Amino acid sequence: MHEHVTDPYVKKAQQDSYRSRAAYKLLEIDKRERLLRPGMTVVDLGAAPGSWCQVAVQKMKQQGRVLAIDLLPMAPMPGVDSLEGDFTEPAALAWLEGKLQTGRVDLVLSDMAPNISGVMLRDQARHYELCELALDFAVNWLKPDGAFLVKVFQGVGFEDFRAQMRQSFEKVLIRKPDASRDRSTEVYLLGRNPIGSA
Ligand code: SAM
């Protein structure tokens, strides 16, 4: 609680009207990697409360669309189509497929994190199940020049997942934005140009 109250990014998010401090992680990665451009189709997995959606809509200058999914309800946002649902359930994939029809995706974002049980190995395993599902979706739906940004935690499962990313994308980068707390093992993997996508 003390960390939250004194965190400069929490204060800044309130001042800048972002729904959470997570906005600055995407802003920082985007500044370096130029992921977001007007006219894109973006899928945001684990989107609530919606600060990455806010960043995406702003950076796309209100041109383009964002499809967002979260277990939790999310307040509506112009330019964002959202589903309150579980990405691991077939209904969520069906919703995305229905929205996309035959169109492909420019950018898949996954900031999903399961509720922590406290049992480290179980939590890591559940997290990487989500990451693998998100990777599977990204590989199937991204355009040839598309990108996939996913939150992961270093430790058990990390190297295996990074290897899967390397098999799936021409280029894989690891990013630790300043807004990601130092003591957290959280990092982001960015895959660019899915292999075999035509
Ligand atoms: N990027 C968001 C933002 O900027 O506001 C913050 C995301 S928060 C760190 C992680 C989210 O992942 C939580 O809201 C949680 O409900 C969601 N989540 C976890 N498991 C999920 C699942 N199976 N399907 C959909 N969302 C999930």
Boltz pocket constraint, residues with backbone or C-beta under 6 A from the ligand:
constraints:
  - pocket:
      binder: B
      contacts: [[A, 19], [A, 20], [A, 22], [A, 23], [A, 45], [A, 46], [A, 47], [A, 48], [A, 49], [A, 50], [A, 51], [A, 52], [A, 53], [A, 69], [A, 70], [A, 71], [A, 72], [A, 85], [A, 86], [A, 87], [A, 88], [A, 111], [A, 112], [A, 113], [A, 114], [A, 115], [A, 130]]
      max_distance: 6.0
